[in-house]
């Protein structure tokens, strides 16, 4: 995909999408790979910022196919792994290389990212990682509370019944509220008892 096509997909141009574009492009070049048709590539992204859209577009790795793995580290770091060649590359963006007068001006910063040679702003390392498992189709089971279908591996147990995570969280919230109210009620009753005793 071209940069212009990626902008159409993303919805706007910004430094984040430009960073993601340059990082994904560098990883693909380093591994001499083409865009994934299926799950032969895996992308591990360490943020959920604009650049991840560029990673999806250029690499073909998506949440839907199960070959885009999100790790919430808040870093401009992407690792691309080839299942075919059993090799990976980790690319990180070096913000310290950005001229201070450019960093605060959005349009100029974006242009700088697109024009600057990769070696001046990116660190690219070959890495060996444990190969992520291919996506599996899981059985779906109805939640005992809401009745909605849930992937079996995401179900929790509550009093021997299968429940989805949102229902379990709601249940726990209610339990805590009830316990808190009970404690408050007991405290008020104790205070009333002490007051009447005086």
C-alpha positions in Angstrom: 0.0 0.0 0.0 1.1 3.5 -0.7 1.4 6.2 2.0 -1.6 8.0 0.5 -3.7 4.8 0.7 -2.7 4.4 4.3 -3.8 8.0 5.0 -7.2 7.3 3.5 -7.5 4.2 5.7 -6.4 6.1 8.8 -8.3 9.3 8.2 -5.7 12.0 8.7 -2.0 12.7 8.4 0.1 13.0 11.6 3.6 12.3 12.9 2.2 9.0 14.4 1.1 7.5 11.1 4.3 8.7 9.5 6.4 7.0 12.2 4.4 3.7 11.8 4.8 3.8 8.1 8.6 4.3 8.2 9.0 1.7 10.9 6.9 -1.0 9.2 8.5 -0.2 5.9 12.0 -0.6 7.4 11.1 -3.9 9.0 9.7 -5.3 5.8 12.8 -4.2 3.9 15.1 -5.7 6.6 13.3 -9.0 6.3 12.9 -8.8 2.5 9.2 -9.6 2.9 6.0 -8.9 1.1 2.7 -8.1 2.7 1.1 -11.1 4.5 -1.8 -12.7 2.6 -2.6 -14.7 5.7 -0.8 -15.4 8.9 2.8 -15.9 7.6 3.9 -12.7 9.3 3.3 -11.6 12.9 3.5 -8.0 14.1 4.0 -7.3 17.8 3.2 -3.7 18.5 4.0 -2.0 21.8 1.5 0.9 21.6 -2.0 1.5 20.4 -1.2 4.8 18.6 -1.8 6.0 15.1 1.3 4.2 13.7 -0.4 0.8 14.3 -2.7 1.5 11.4 0.3 1.8 9.1 1.7 -1.4 10.4 -1.6 -3.2 9.6 -1.8 -1.7 6.1 1.8 -2.4 5.1 2.3 -5.8 6.7 -1.2 -7.3 6.4 -1.1 -8.2 10.1 -4.5 -7.6 11.8 -6.3 -8.3 15.0 -8.9 -10.2 13.0 -6.4 -12.7 11.6 -4.7 -13.1 15.0 -1.3 -12.1 13.7 -1.3 -8.6 15.3 -0.3 -8.8 18.9 -0.7 -5.8 21.2 1.5 -5.3 24.2 0.5 -2.2 26.1 4.0 -0.8 26.9 3.5 2.7 25.4 6.6 2.5 23.3 7.2 3.3 19.6 8.5 -0.3 19.1 7.3 -2.8 16.6 8.6 -6.4 16.1 7.9 -8.2 12.8 8.3 -11.9 12.7 8.4 -14.3 9.7 6.9 -17.7 10.4 8.3 -18.9 7.0 11.9 -17.9 7.7 11.8 -18.1 11.6 13.4 -14.7 12.0 12.2 -11.4 13.4 13.2 -7.8 13.4 12.6 -5.2 16.1 12.3 -1.6 15.1 12.3 1.3 17.6 11.9 5.1 17.0 14.6 7.3 18.4 12.8 10.6 19.4 16.1 12.0 20.7 17.3 12.3 17.0 14.4 14.7 16.2 15.6 18.3 16.0 14.1 20.2 18.9 12.7 23.0 16.7 10.9 20.4 14.5 9.3 18.2 17.3 6.7 20.7 18.3 5.5 21.6 14.8 3.2 18.8 13.7 3.3 19.3 9.9 7.1 19.9 9.8 7.6 16.9 12.2 5.6 14.7 9.8 7.7 15.9 6.8 10.9 15.3 8.7 9.9 11.7 9.5 9.0 11.0 5.9 12.3 12.5 4.5 14.9 11.4 7.1 16.9 8.3 6.3 15.9 5.3 8.5 19.3 4.9 10.1 19.1 8.4 11.5 15.9 7.9 13.4 15.3 4.1 13.8 17.1 1.3 15.6 16.7 -2.0 13.7 17.7 -5.2 15.3 17.4 -8.8 14.3 15.7 -10.8 17.1 14.9 -14.4 18.0 11.6 -14.8 19.7 9.4 -17.7 20.7 7.2 -18.2 17.6 3.7 -17.0 18.3 1.1 -19.7 17.8 -1.2 -19.3 14.8 -4.8 -18.1 15.6 -7.2 -20.9 16.6 -10.9 -21.1 16.1 -12.3 -21.5 19.6 -15.7 -23.0 20.6 -18.3 -20.4 21.8 -20.4 -20.9 24.9 -23.3 -18.8 26.2 -22.8 -16.7 29.3 -25.1 -17.9 32.1 -25.9 -14.3 33.0 -26.4 -12.3 29.7 -26.8 -15.2 27.3 -24.3 -13.8 24.8 -21.8 -16.2 23.1 -18.3 -16.1 24.5 -15.0 -17.6 23.2 -14.5 -20.7 25.5 -11.0 -19.6 26.5 -12.3 -16.2 27.8 -15.0 -17.7 30.0 -14.8 -17.4 33.8 -16.5 -19.6 36.4 -18.9 -18.1 38.9 -20.5 -20.6 41.4 -19.9 -23.4 38.8 -21.5 -21.5 35.9 -19.8 -20.1 32.8 -19.8 -16.3 32.7 -18.3 -13.7 30.4 -15.8 -11.2 31.8 -18.1 -8.1 31.8 -20.8 -10.0 33.7 -18.2 -11.2 36.3 -17.0 -7.6 36.7 -20.5 -6.4 37.2 -21.2 -9.2 39.7 -18.0 -8.3 41.6 -18.9 -4.6 41.6 -22.4 -5.4 43.1 -20.8 -7.7 45.7 -18.4 -4.9 46.7 -21.1 -2.3 46.8 -23.3 -4.6 48.9 -20.4 -5.4 51.3 -19.6 -1.7 51.6 -23.2 -0.9 52.3 -23.4 -3.7 54.9 -20.3 -2.4 56.6 -21.6 1.1 56.7 -24.9 -0.1 58.0 -23.1 -2.0 60.8 -21.0 1.0 61.7 -24.1 3.2 61.9 -25.9 0.7 64.0 -22.9 0.5 66.3 -22.7 4.3 66.6 -26.5 4.4 67.3 -26.0 1.7 70.0 -23.1 3.6 71.6 -25.2 6.9 71.5 -28.2 5.2 73.1 -25.9 3.6 75.7 -24.5 6.9 76.8 
